[in-house]
Every structure is written in structure tokens, then in C-alpha cells.
């Protein structure tokens, strides 16, 4: 059985290697161990990333609070920047810090496409290669 999202994890690892980051899928992520492991870890000697990978064909996704707690715990211990890497269908990768996720009434997290597009970062941004300027105008829907 192939874990849902494993194709996206492999694709992300390839993108990271192509950007001169050592990267790997954490083989025990997804509940195979009691340790809090992210789906992908990467680094280049200056920047270290821990990424929980999510994919959806919808405009909203829910994430278990234990996944986010584990991502943050691992990142703190490892010295990595934690991100949720989300691949909405037909969109580029978007990376969002756990602090920008919406906490739901049942203490899990929600991420909407609109929030991801306004608060999220592109791959080059988390790799320290560029900064995107987000233009927000309350009178104009972008």
C-alpha cells in the first residue's frame, strides 16, 4: 500500500536536492513510530527545514494537532524551521509556518487555500533564495 502523499514527498525531496539542499523523506513518519518525525527533512549547512507534507484536491485541509505538535517538537530539538508544505491540486508548493494555521474548535488545525496564498511562502523563499512581496489591498480582491 502506498501512503497517500508519498509521491508529493518524493517530488519535494527532488526539488530540494535540485536547489542544493540535502533532503530525505523520514522513513518512520506517518505514525510508524512514537517519535515526532516530519515527512521531509532538509538542510544545506545554513538552513535546516522540517516539513509536514499535505496534499489535497479541495480548497481546505484539516491537520491533526499531534502532527503539528510533533513537527514543532522535532524542529526545536533538531534546530530546523518547521513548515507545513501543502500541494493544492494544480498549484505550486506553498509552505506555511505552524503559527499561521487556524486552530479549530476541536483543537486540530485548518488550512484554507486563501490563507495559504496570503500567508504562505514559495519554495525559494524558505530556501533563502528570494523574498516575495505580498500586496494586500482591502479594497481589491486579488
Secondary structure as the mmCIF struct_conf table of DSSP 4:
data_model
#
loop_
_struct_conf.conf_type_id
_struct_conf.id
_struct_conf.beg_label_comp_id
_struct_conf.beg_label_asym_id
_struct_conf.beg_label_seq_id
_struct_conf.end_label_comp_id
_struct_conf.end_label_asym_id
_struct_conf.end_label_seq_id
HELX_LH_PP_P HELX_LH_PP_P1 UNK A 2 UNK A 3
TURN_TY1_P TURN_TY1_P1 UNK A 4 UNK A 5
HELX_RH_AL_P HELX_RH_AL_P1 UNK A 6 UNK A 18
TURN_TY1_P TURN_TY1_P2 UNK A 19 UNK A 20
STRN STRN1 UNK A 22 UNK A 25
TURN_TY1_P TURN_TY1_P3 UNK A 27 UNK A 32
BEND BEND1 UNK A 33 UNK A 35
BEND BEND2 UNK A 39 UNK A 39
STRN STRN2 UNK A 40 UNK A 43
BEND BEND3 UNK A 45 UNK A 46
STRN STRN3 UNK A 48 UNK A 56
BEND BEND4 UNK A 57 UNK A 59
STRN STRN4 UNK A 60 UNK A 63
HELX_RH_AL_P HELX_RH_AL_P2 UNK A 65 UNK A 78
TURN_TY1_P TURN_TY1_P4 UNK A 79 UNK A 79
STRN STRN5 UNK A 81 UNK A 88
TURN_TY1_P TURN_TY1_P5 UNK A 89 UNK A 90
BEND BEND5 UNK A 91 UNK A 91
STRN STRN6 UNK A 94 UNK A 96
HELX_RH_3T_P HELX_RH_3T_P1 UNK A 98 UNK A 100
BEND BEND6 UNK A 101 UNK A 101
STRN STRN7 UNK A 102 UNK A 103
HELX_LH_PP_P HELX_LH_PP_P2 UNK A 104 UNK A 104
TURN_TY1_P TURN_TY1_P6 UNK A 105 UNK A 106
BEND BEND7 UNK A 107 UNK A 107
STRN STRN8 UNK A 109 UNK A 112
HELX_RH_AL_P HELX_RH_AL_P3 UNK A 113 UNK A 119
STRN STRN9 UNK A 121 UNK A 121
HELX_RH_AL_P HELX_RH_AL_P4 UNK A 123 UNK A 126
TURN_TY1_P TURN_TY1_P7 UNK A 127 UNK A 128
BEND BEND8 UNK A 129 UNK A 129
HELX_LH_PP_P HELX_LH_PP_P3 UNK A 132 UNK A 135
STRN STRN10 UNK A 137 UNK A 137
TURN_TY1_P TURN_TY1_P8 UNK A 138 UNK A 139
STRN STRN11 UNK A 140 UNK A 140
#
